[in-house]
Each structure stands twice: as C-alpha cells, then as structure tokens.
Amino acid sequence: MARSCAVCGKTSMGGFNPQSTGMNRVRARRRYGLPVEVPREVRLLDGYQGAGRAEIRREELETVLRVARLEGLVLDPVYTAKAFGGLLETLRRDPRALGGRVCFVHTGGVFSVFPYRSALSRLSDGDTLVDS
C-alpha cells in the first residue's frame, strides 16, 4: 500500500483533513480510471511555511532558481517553493523517509513569481543582496 505525504507551504494546515484527501483520490481514480490505491496513512510535513506570504526568504528564491535551472519547473516563492524546499530537506535528512517513490503535486501559483522578478534577477546574476 502506498504512503502519502503532504508538505505545508501555507500558513495554516488547521483545515487539513486526510480523509477528504483520500476521498479526492477515490473520486479521481473512478473518474480517470487510475489504478491508484488510497493510502492508509497521510503524513504532514509541517513547519516550512515561514511567515506565510508576508516573508519570502533567500532560500525560497534559491529553490525557485535551482528547480527552474535543473528541471525546467517554475515554482512560486510564496507557497510552492516552500513546500518543495520542505520535501527536499526531508529527503536530504533521510532519503528513505517517504518511501521508494515520491510524487510532488505542483498546485500552480506561477503568477506569484512576477512580483519577485527583480530579486530573482539579482540572485540569478550572483548578487548577494536580495530583497523582495
């Protein structure tokens, strides 16, 4: 049976409900004919949201640039880069922590990149001073 993991990139996961997440998978499996088992366990990796939208740290901007360069995937620094950074940190600490296969679901937010274009450009050019 597969395991499932959610990484918190938003300021609060108070409304997170593993049962509803499982039900969404059941509906998706039925609708699209996916041979996916609904996991018995959903693990929440929390603590990667920082101050939420109010604070974008250099680490998030570096994650945006690194993933774009290496994988051609654009993450937004507000939520998705924080969640992806949490996933990477978890896997760096213990490569087996999440099992043999990991699937990160990118939930969008590419338009959140635009307000940070100046800071991303300076960081990309090697500038050490980055503000948002």
C-alpha positions as CSV (number, residue, x, y, z in Angstrom):
1,M,0.0,0.0,0.0
2,A,1.3,3.4,-0.9
3,R,2.1,6.1,1.6
4,S,1.1,9.7,1.1
5,C,2.7,12.9,2.4
6,A,1.6,16.5,2.3
7,V,4.0,19.4,2.7
8,C,2.7,22.5,4.2
9,G,3.5,25.6,2.2
10,K,0.7,27.7,3.5
11,T,0.4,29.5,6.8
12,S,-2.0,27.1,8.4
13,M,-3.0,23.5,7.9
14,G,-5.7,23.6,10.6
15,G,-8.3,22.6,8.0
16,F,-6.2,19.8,6.5
17,N,-8.3,16.6,6.5
18,P,-6.5,13.3,5.5
19,Q,-9.9,11.6,5.0
20,S,-11.1,14.2,2.4
21,T,-7.7,13.9,0.7
22,G,-8.3,10.2,0.4
23,M,-11.8,10.7,-0.9
24,N,-10.5,13.1,-3.6
25,R,-8.1,10.3,-4.7
26,V,-11.0,7.8,-4.8
27,R,-13.0,10.2,-7.0
28,A,-10.0,10.8,-9.3
29,R,-9.4,7.1,-9.5
30,R,-13.0,6.5,-10.6
31,R,-13.3,9.4,-12.9
32,Y,-10.0,8.8,-14.8
33,G,-9.7,5.1,-14.3
34,L,-6.4,5.4,-12.4
35,P,-5.1,2.2,-10.8
36,V,-4.2,4.0,-7.6
37,E,-4.8,2.7,-4.1
38,V,-5.9,5.2,-1.5
39,P,-3.2,5.2,1.2
40,R,-4.0,4.3,4.8
41,E,-1.6,7.0,6.0
42,V,-1.1,10.6,5.1
43,R,1.9,12.2,6.6
44,L,2.0,16.0,7.0
45,L,5.4,17.7,6.8
46,D,4.7,21.0,8.6
47,G,6.9,23.9,9.5
48,Y,8.0,25.0,6.1
49,Q,5.7,28.0,5.7
50,G,7.8,30.6,7.4
51,A,5.7,33.7,7.9
52,G,3.5,32.8,5.0
53,R,3.0,35.3,2.2
54,A,4.5,38.0,4.4
55,E,8.0,36.7,4.2
56,I,9.9,35.3,1.3
57,R,13.4,34.2,2.3
58,R,16.5,33.9,0.2
59,E,16.1,30.1,0.5
60,E,12.8,30.1,-1.3
61,L,14.2,32.3,-4.1
62,E,17.2,29.9,-4.4
63,T,14.8,27.0,-4.6
64,V,12.9,28.7,-7.4
65,L,16.0,29.3,-9.4
66,R,17.6,25.9,-8.8
67,V,14.5,23.9,-9.7
68,A,13.9,26.0,-12.8
69,R,17.5,25.5,-14.0
70,L,17.7,21.8,-13.2
71,E,14.2,20.6,-14.1
72,G,12.6,23.4,-16.1
73,L,9.9,23.6,-13.5
74,V,8.7,27.0,-12.3
75,L,7.8,27.2,-8.6
76,D,6.3,30.2,-7.0
77,P,8.2,31.6,-4.0
78,V,5.1,32.2,-1.9
79,Y,3.8,28.6,-1.4
80,T,5.2,26.0,-3.8
81,A,8.9,26.7,-3.3
82,K,8.4,26.5,0.4
83,A,6.6,23.1,0.1
84,F,9.2,21.8,-2.4
85,G,12.0,23.0,-0.1
86,G,10.5,21.1,2.8
87,L,10.3,18.0,0.6
88,L,13.9,18.4,-0.4
89,E,15.0,18.9,3.2
90,T,13.2,15.8,4.3
91,L,14.8,13.7,1.6
92,R,18.2,15.2,2.4
93,R,17.9,14.2,6.0
94,D,16.6,10.7,5.2
95,P,16.3,9.6,1.6
96,R,14.0,6.7,2.6
97,A,11.7,8.9,4.8
98,L,9.0,8.9,2.2
99,G,9.4,5.6,0.6
100,G,10.8,4.5,-2.8
101,R,8.7,6.8,-5.0
102,V,7.9,10.4,-4.4
103,C,5.4,12.5,-6.4
104,F,5.3,16.2,-5.8
105,V,2.0,17.8,-6.9
106,H,2.6,21.3,-8.2
107,T,-0.6,23.3,-7.4
108,G,0.1,26.3,-9.5
109,G,0.8,29.8,-8.5
110,V,3.3,30.7,-11.2
111,F,2.0,34.3,-11.2
112,S,3.4,34.8,-7.8
113,V,6.8,34.8,-9.4
114,F,6.3,38.1,-11.1
115,P,6.4,40.4,-8.0
116,Y,9.8,38.8,-7.2
117,R,11.3,39.2,-10.6
118,S,13.8,41.9,-9.5
119,A,15.0,39.9,-6.6
120,L,15.2,36.7,-8.7
121,S,17.1,38.5,-11.4
122,R,19.7,39.9,-8.9
123,L,20.1,36.5,-7.3
124,S,20.5,34.8,-10.7
125,D,23.2,37.4,-11.6
126,G,25.1,36.5,-8.4
127,D,24.2,39.5,-6.3
128,T,24.4,38.7,-2.6
129,L,21.8,41.3,-1.6
130,V,18.3,40.1,-2.3
131,D,15.2,41.8,-1.2
132,S,11.6,41.0,-2.2
